[in-house]
């Protein structure tokens, strides 16, 4: 999808487009994770955080009102399903979008949200 797809749309229409895009991406991730992964460490890279708990603003949990704009719940559900089926795996999710650096841990999942400042790119080191 491109920005032009959102021009002239109502908020409800935009939410439907975003929801559909999130579901499509989650479906692709589920397909990838359904393949046999022999490695103990699984790295998932996504632009948007998969959990509301990983969305912070100025160091505090962000309002649920903004969740549809900053979280892909469908992706989180796919990761949770994979995590439960593979408790022996170390799952690392790297993402951004919120521009607020944060780490969230849940069971065998670690989500690292990269911080960012406009016009000031930063390289983030990833440790598995």
N, C-alpha and C positions, 0 to 999 in steps of 0.2 A: 504494500500500500504506500501511497505517497501523500504528502500534505494536501494536494489538490482534492483527494477523496474526502477530506473533512470540511472543505470550504462550503459554506452555505448550509451545513447540516445543523440540526438542533442538537442540544446536549444529549438527548436520548438516543438519537441516531449515532452520534459519535461514540457513546458508550457501547452500543451494539457492535459497531465496527471494531472497537478495541477488544471487546469480549470475544468476538469471532477470531480476531488475530491471535489473541492469547490462547484460545482453544486449539487453533491450528498449530501453533508453535509447540504446545504441550503434546499434541498428537505426534509430531515429528520426534520430540524427545523420547516419548514412550516407545516409538519404533526403534530408535537407536539403542535405548536401554534394554530392549527385549532381546538383543543379540547377546551371545555369550561373551561376557567380559571376564577375562581370566585374572586381570590385575586386581590387586587388593585396593589400590587407590583409584578412585574414579573422579575425574575432573569435569565439571559441567560449567560452561561459560554461557552467560545470558546477559542481555542488556539490563533487564528489569529484575529487581529482587523477587524471589519466589514466595516470600512470606511477609505478612504484615509486620511481624516482630522485627524484621530486618530493615524496616523503613523508619528512619529517625530523622528529625529535623532539629538542628542546633543542639544535638546531644540528648534529646528527649524523644520518646515515642511520638510519632506523627499522628495527627488526627485521622480517625477512620474515614473521614469525609474524603480524604485524598487518596485512599487506598486504590481505587480503580485506576488512578493516573500513575501510580508509582509501584504497583505490585502486580505480579501475574499469578493469581491464585491457582489457575489451572496447572501451571508449571510446578508449583509447590505440591499439589496433590499427586502429580506423577512422581516427583522425587520422594515423597513420603511412601508411596506404594512400593517403589524400588527399594527404599531403605528397609522397610519391613520385610521384604522378600529376601534381602541380602544384608543381614545384620553384621556379617563379617567384613563388609566393605567400609572403607573410609571415603566418604563422599564429600568433596569440596566443591562449592559453588562460588564462582567469581562473577560479580556483576557490578553495575554502576547505577546510572540514571538519576539517582537521588542527589548525587554530588556530596553526600555525607558519608565519611568513612565510618564503618561499623562492622563488628563481627558478631554473628549470631550462631549459637550452637544448639543443636537439637538431636538427641540420640547419636547416631553415627554420621551426622551431617554438620558441616561447618560452612556458613555463608560469609564470605568476605565481600563487603560492599566497598568499592573504591571511592575515595574522596576525589573531588575535582573542583577546580576554580576555572571559570571561563577565561580563556586566553592564556592559561598557565598549565599546560599539560604536565602530567607527572607519570613516572614509571613506577608501577607497583611490583614488588617482589612477591612471588607466590611460593609458598613452602607447602609441600604435600606431606 
